[in-house]
Amino acid sequence: MTTTLYGISNCDTVKKAQKWLQQNNLPYTFHDYRKDGLDRNLIEHFLAHFAWSELLNKRSTSFRQLSTQQKENLSAETVIELFIAYPTLIKRPLLIHNNQYQLGFKIDTYNTVFSL
């Protein structure tokens, strides 16, 4: 069983997910987009499981700071470069557990994913 949690270490929702995993004694690897990197291959892997619009965090400060032109020209191709430049545009956390992919953190969803 492998579990990887993707996100940014100072994100409160990521911290909640990490705390939940630790409290339930579930081993996981944490991949911090800023420290561990984020590239086209990883984003394309995510896009094989989620639509780009699902991955896009429209509530982030980074999204609000995008130009009107950037927002109007969002597509599967343009969003990859934006995700690389601004990792906070990706909803988080993104959990991969036994080839199951989950965005965000909800206790009930994690209980189901981990069969608790």
N, C-alpha and C positions, 0 to 999 in steps of 0.2 A: 504494500500500500504506500503510495506516495501522495504527499499533500504539499502544494506550493501556494503560498499567499503572496499576491502581488499588490504593490501599492507604494505609499510614501510614508516613511516612519513617523512623521509628525502629524499625520491625519488621525483625527479622533476616532473615526469609524474603523480604520485599520487597527488602532490600538484596542478597540472593543473586541474585534475579531481575534486578535492575538491573545487577549486575556481569556476569551472564551475557550480557545484551543488549549491554552495552558491549563485552565481550570479543569478541563475534561481529559487531561493527560494525553493529548493527541499531538504526536510529533509532526512538525511541519518545517518547511524551509521558507524563509521570508526573502522575497526579491524586491529590493527597494529600487524603483525606477531611477532615482537620482544617483544612488551609490553603486548599484550593480549594472546599470545601463538599460537602455531601451533602444532597440533597433527595428528596422523594417521587418526582419524575419519574425521577431517576437510579435509585433503588431499584426502581421499577416496571419500568424497562428491564432491570435485572439479573434481576428476577423473571420476565420473559418468557423467560429462558434457563435459569434455575435454580429449582428448588423452594426455598421459603424455608428448609426444613430443611437443604438443601445449603449455603446461604449462611451459616447460623448457626454461629458459632465457639463451640462448647460448651467448648472448652479455655481460653477467655479468662478473665482475671480479672473482666472486666465481666459475663460470664455467671454466674460463681460468686457475684457480688455482687447479682444480681437476687433479688427476693423470691420466696418459694415460690409466691405467687399469680401473679406475672408469669410464672414458668416453667410453671405449670400452665395458663395461659391463652394460650399461644403459638399464633398462627395467622397466616395470610398478612396479615391486616389489622393485628394488634397488633404484629407484628414490624417493620413499616415504621417506626412511631413509635419503637420501641426502637433500630433501626438509626440513625435520625436523632439520637437522644439519645446513643447509645453506639456510635460508628463501629467500635470494636474488636470489636463483636459480629459483624462481617462477616468471613468467612474471607478471607485475603489471601495473596498478591496475587491480584487478579482481572485477567486479561489479555484484551484484545480485540484480535485480529489478523485483518484481512480477514474480519470477521464470524464468526470462530471465537472461542468463549468458553472460557476455562480458569480453574479455581480452583486456587490453590496453585502451588507451583513444584517441578517435577521435570524434571531435565535431559532425560531421554528424551522426555517429553511436549513440551517446548519444541523439541527437535530435530525432532520430527514436525511440529509446528505451523508451524515456519519452514522445513521441508524441508531440513534440514541433515544 
